[in-house]
Amino acid sequence: MAKKREITKEEVAELDHEVLADLVFRQIEYDDALYKKVEKLLLVSDPKALVAQIKKEIGSIKRGRKFISYYDSFAFAKKIEAIVDDIKELVKDKKAASKLYKELILTDEKVYGRSDDSSGSIQMSYALAKNGYKACREVLSEDEIYKDILEMRICEGFGVRDIFSEDIPEFVLQKIYDEFYEIAQSDNSFDNIQTLLEVAHYLKKPQLYIDALKLQKEEIYPYQKVDIAREYKYINNPQKVLETLKDIEIPGSNSVEKFYELRIWAYEQLGISLEITRTYKEWYEKYKSVHILKKYLERLDGNLKKSELQKALEEANTFSFSQAIKFFKELDALDLAGEYIYKNRDKLQTQYLYQKEFNSLVKWLHESYPQEAILLCRDLCEKQLETSQSKYYPTAINALKKAIKIEKEQNITEWKIEDNVSYMQNLFEKHNRKPKFVQLFLDGLGG
C-alpha cells in the first residue's frame, strides 16, 4: 500500500475558504466527531453556551450504563480525549476550564466499573484530563485547590488519583498532610497512607514520608527504605540516600534496580568513582545481567577489563539456554555462541525466545555458523510440533524453510550435523499422523 503524502497546515491554509467551508459542511453529515467539533467552534463567541455544551457531553458519560468492551474502549477513550481537547483549545477562561476538567475526571470511577480497559487507553485519556486540570490550577485560590483535591482525591475502588504535583502551594499540601495524618491515627487505610506519601513527596520532606510509613507498621521494610532513599534523591541529598540504603538486605525483585541506581546516583553526585565501579560489579555478580556487565566493563581498562570479560563469558556457559545465548549475542561473542549451541544441540530451548529475538539470533549466526543456525531452526520447529494444535504449524514450517534457505545461501556441502534432507525425512516420518503439517510444508516450498 502506497504511503500517503503528508499534507501540511500551510498547504491547507492556502486553500480557498469557500471550498473548505463546503467540504466541512458536507463532511459533518457523516462524521459525528467533526460535527461536534464544528458545533463547539460555532459557540466560541458565546462562552456560557460553549461550557454548557461540553457539560452536556460530560453528563452523557456520567449517565452511561452500557458496558464498554475491550474493542469499544479505544473509541470511548477517543471520546474523552476529544472533550479534553475541546476544553484545552476552546475554553479561554482557565477557572471555567478547571471546573470542566474536574467534572470529567470525576466520571472515571463509573467508567472504569463498566469497562474492559485492558489496553489502558481509557485510563490514559483520563490522565490527559488530570494534566489539563493541573495546567489550570495556577488561577485557583488556595482554598479552591484544597477543596478540589479533597473532592478528587479518591477514585473509589481504584485508589488515589494522580492529582498532586509540585505546583500546589506548600500551605495547601501541609494542611492536607496534617489533616490526613490525624485521620490515619485511627484509619490507616491504604488510600489514606498513600495520600500522605504523595503529599510528603511534593512537600519535599522525607521525614514526613517516613512518619506516614510508620503509621502502618513500626518496622520499615527494605523495599520501603528504597522508596525513602528515592525521596532523599528528590531533594538532591546523596549522603542521606547512602545512609538510608546502608546495611539493608537487597529488596524484592521490583526494587532491586531502583536500589542500585540510587546508590550509583549518590556516588556520582559525590564524585566517588571507585564506589560506582564496585556497585556495578556487585549488581552484576548478584543478578548476572549482561546489560549491567557492559556498564561495569565500560569502567575498566586493560588487562582487568579483559579478565573480567573472560570470566563472565566462561560463566555464561552454565546459564540457561535463553540467558546464555542472549548473553553471547549482546557481547558479540559469536564463536562462543556457535560452540555453545553445538555442544548443547540436544537441549536447546528456542521456545523461550521471542520471535524477533529468534530471527535476530539466526541472522547473526547464519554466515559464520550456518549449521548452528540450522540447529536453532530445527529446534523451533520441533517445539512447535510438540503440541497437536495446527495453529502452530506455520511457525514450524517457516523455521524449516529458513533452514533450507541457510543451506542454499551458505552452500553447505559438508555436514557435521544430520543434513537437511535426511533430517526432514525423519521429521515427517515421526509426525506422519500430522498430514496437514506435511501438506502445508510442501505447498509452501514455492513461497
N, C-alpha and C positions, 0 to 999 in steps of 0.2 A: 504494500500500500504506500502510495507516494506521500511524502511528508508535506503537511500544509504549509503554504507560505505564511510567514509571520506578518501580520498587519499591525502597523504602529499607530499610536494615538494621533500622531501628527498627520498621517495619511487620512485617518477618519475625519479629522478636523477640517481638512481641505475639501471634503465632500459637500455638495450643495445642501443647504439647510432644508429645503423643501423635500429633496429626495430622502434625506434621513428621516424627516418627520413622517413622510408617507410610509417608509419602511417600518418604523417603530409602530405606527398606528395599525398597520396590517398585521404585524407580528404579535401584538399583545392579545389578539383574539385567540391565539394558540398557545402562548407561553404565559402561564399563570404568574411565574416569578417576575417576568418582565412587566406584566400588568401591575403587580403590586408595587414594583419599584417606581414606575411612571406615576401611579396613583399618589405615592408619597412625595414624589418630586413636585407634583402639582400643588401640594399642601405646604411647601417650604415657606411660602409667604404668609401662611397662617399657622404659627407655631402651636397654638392650642389644638387646632384640628389635627395637626400632624401627630402630636403627642397622644391624642385620643385614638387615632388610627393605630398607632403602634401598641397602645394599651389593649386595644381590641384584639390584636394578633396574639399578644401575650396571654390574654384572657382565654383565648381558644385553646392554647397549650395547657393552661391550668385546669380547664374544664374537661380535657380529653380523658377518655376512659378506655379506648381501644388499645389492645396490646400491640406493641411495636416490635415486629420480628427482627431478626438479625439483618435480613435483606432490606427491610424498610428503615433500619436505623440510620443508614447513610443519608437517605433523603431527609429524614427528620432532623439530623444534625445540620444539614444544609439550611433547613428552615430556621433553626436557631441562629446560625451564622448570619443569615440574611437580616434578621432582626437586629443583631449586634451591629452589622454594617450600617443599617439604616440609622440607628442611634448615633453611631460614630460620625457618619458623614452628613446627616441632615439636621440633627438636633443641636442647635448652636448654644443653647443655654445649658451649661455644664451641670447645674444643680438639677434641672429637669432630667438631663441625661442620666445622672446618678440614680435618680428615683426609678427610671425605666430599667436600668441595668439591675437594680436591686429586685424589682418586681419580677424580672425574667429569671434571675438567679434563684429566687425562692420557688420557682416551679420545678426545680431539678429533682426534689425528693419524690414527687409523684411520678415524674417521668422515668426515673431510674426504677421505680417499683413496678412499672408496667412495660418494661422494655428488655430486650436481649441486646445489651450493648457490649458484646464480646469483643468487638473491634476497638472499643474505646472512643468511637467517633462522636457519640453524643457527649461523653464526658469532656472531650477536647473542645467541643463547641461551647459548653458552659464555662470552660476555662477562659475562653475569649471574652465572655460576658464579665467574668470576675476581673480580668485585666482591664476591661473598659471601665468598670466601676472604680478601680484603683486610680486610673488616669484622671478621673473626675473629682477625686476626693479632696484635691487642693482647695476647692471652692467651698467646702463644707466647714462648718464651725466644729470645735472640739466636741461639743455636746451632740451635734448631729452625727459625727463619726462614731462616737461612743454608742449611741442608740442603734445605729446601723449595724455595728459589729455584733451587739448583743442579739439583734434580730436575725442576722445571717449566720451567726457562729456555727450552728449545728445543722447538718443535713441529716435528719433523723434516720437512723439505721445505716448511715454511710459515713459518719464521723464528722470531724471538724472541717469546715470549708476553708479553702485556701484564700482567705481574705486579709490576712495580716501581711504587713510589709514595713520597710524602714521609714516610709513617708508618714506613718501615723505619728501624731505628736506624742512625745515622751510622757506627758501628763496623762493622756488617754490610756496608753499602754500600762503605765504604773497603776492607774485606777482599776483597770481590768484585772491586772495581776493580783492586787491586794484583795479585790472582791472575791475572785475565784480561789485564792489561797485560803481565805476564810471558809468558803463553801466546802472546799476539798478536805478540810479538817474532819468533816463528818461524812462527806460523799466524795471519796477519791476514785470516782469512775474514770474510765479510760478517757472519755471526752473532756472531763474537767482537767485531768492531768495534762492531756495533750494541749489544751488551751494555755495552761501555764507555761509549758515548754516552748510553745510558739511565741508567746509574749516575751518570755525571758530572753529568747534568741534575738528578737528585734530590739529589745532594750539594751542588748549587748552587755548583759550581766550574768556571767556564768554561775555565780553563786546562787542566784535565784533559780537557775536551771537545776542546780544540784538540790536545792531545797524542795523543789517540786518533785523530783525523783524520789526523795526520801519520804514523801507523803504516802507512797505506795508501800515501800519496804525500806527498813533502815539500811539493809545491805544494798550496795550498789554493785551490780554485776559487771564483768569485764566489757561486754558489748556496750553497756551504758557509759562506762568510762571512756570508750572510744567516742561516743557522742559528746561527752563533756569536753574531751580534747578538741573536738571539732568546734565547740563554742569558743575555746581559747584561740583557735586559729582565726575564727571570725573576727576577733578583736585584735588580731595580729600580736599574740603573745606566745612566741615559740617556746620560751622557757617553761611556761605552765603546761604547754602541750606535752613536753617531755616528762615533766613531773607527774602528770596525770597518767601517762602510759607506762611509767616505770614500774617494773616488777609485777606486772599483771599477766595472768595467763593469756595465751593467744585466744582471742574471742572466736565465736562461731563463724562458720564459713561466710556468712553475709557481711561480717565486719572485718575480715582479715585484710582485704585490700585497703580499706579506709585506715586500719591500724598502721600498716606500713607506710602508706602515702603520707599520713600525718607526721610520722617520725621523720621521713625524708624531707618533708616541707620544713619542719622545725630546724633540722640540721642545715638545710640550705640557707634559711634566714640567719642562722648563727655563724654561717661560713665554716662549718666543721666538715670538711670534705671527706676525711678518713671515715667518719661515722656514717656518712651517706653510703660509701662503698660497703662497709660492714653490714649495713641494714639490707642492702640489695642482696648480699651474699646469704645472710640469714634467711631472707624471704625465699630465695631460690632453693636453698638446701631443705627448707621445710616443705615446700609445695611443688618443687620441680617444674615450674612454669618456664617454658622456653623463652617467653617474652620478657620475663624478669631476668633470666640468664643473659639475654642480649644486653639489657640495660646495665647489668653488673659487668659484663665483659667490656663494654664501652668505656668503663672507668679504669681499665687495666692496660698495661703496656708490656711489650717484650715477652720474655720467657714466662712470666706469671700468667699473662693472658693466654698464651699457647697451652700451658699445662692445665689451666682451669677449663679451657675448652675441650682438651683431650679427655680429661677426667669426666666431664659431663657427657661427651659422646659415648664413651665406653659404658657409662652407667645407663645410657638410654637403651642399650641392648636388653636390659632387664625389664623395661617398661612394657605395658600392654601394647598390642599392635597399633591401635589408633594413636596412642600417645607417642610411641616411638617414631612412627612414620611421619607424624606432623613435626616432631622434634627435628628429625633429619632434614626434612624439606625446608623448614624455617631457617636452618643453619646452612642450607645448600650443601649438605654432606651427601652428595649423590652416590659416591662409591659405597659408603656405609649403608645407605638405604637399599641399594641393589643387593649388597651382601646379606642384609637383614631379611629381605623378602625371600631370597633364595633359600637361606638357612631355615626360615620358618614357613616354607611353602605349604606345609600340611596343616598349618594352624593360623592362616590369615583370617582377618575379621573385617572384611570390607563393609559389612552391614552397619558398622559403627561410624562410617564416613558419610557425610552429606554428599549428594550427587556432584555438587560443584567442587568439593574437595577431592572427590574421586577423579573427576575429569582432569583437574589441575595436576594431580599426582601422576596420572598416566602420561600426560603431556610432558611433564618434567622428566620422566624416566625413559620415554619410548625410543629416543635416539641412542643413548649410551647403554641402556639396559632394556632392550626390547622384550626379551623373554621374561624378564621380571615384570614388566608392564603387562604382558600377556597373562602371567600368573594371577595378577590382580583382577583382570577382566574375567578370567575363568572362575575365580572365587566368587566374584559378584554374581555371575550367572548362577552358580550352584546355590548360593544363599537364597536367591530369588525363587529357585525351583524347590526349595525345601518345603514350601507350602504348596498345597494343591490349587490355590487360587489363581485363576488365569489372568487376573488383573496385573500380576507381577511379570507375566511373560514378556511384554515389550522391553522392560529393563534388562531382562536376561538376554534377549535377542540382541539388543543394542550392544551389550558387553561382548557377545561373541563376534558381532560384526566389527567391533573395534579391534578385537584380537586379530582377525583376518586382515584388516587394514594395516595394522602394525607390521605383520609378517611381510606384506607386499611392499610397503614403503621402505622397510629396512632390509629387504632382500635376504631374509634369513634362509640359509641353506644347511647350516649345521645346527642341530638341536641338542641342548643339554637337558631339556625337559621333553616330555612327550610332544611330538609335532601336532599341529592343529588338526590335521585330517584324522589322525588316529584318536586324538582326544575327543573330537566331536562325534566320531562313530561310536565310541564307548559311551559318551554322554547320551546320545539318542537311544542306544540300547537300554541304558539304565532307566530312561524315562519313556519307555515305549508305551506306557499307559497314558501318555500325555500327547496324543496325536495332534491336538490343536497347537501345541508349542512347536512341534516339528514343522507343521504346515506353515505356521506364521513365519518361522525362520526361513524356510525355502522361498516363501513368497516375497520376503524382504531382501533377499540376496541381490535382487536387481536394483534396490533402492540406494 
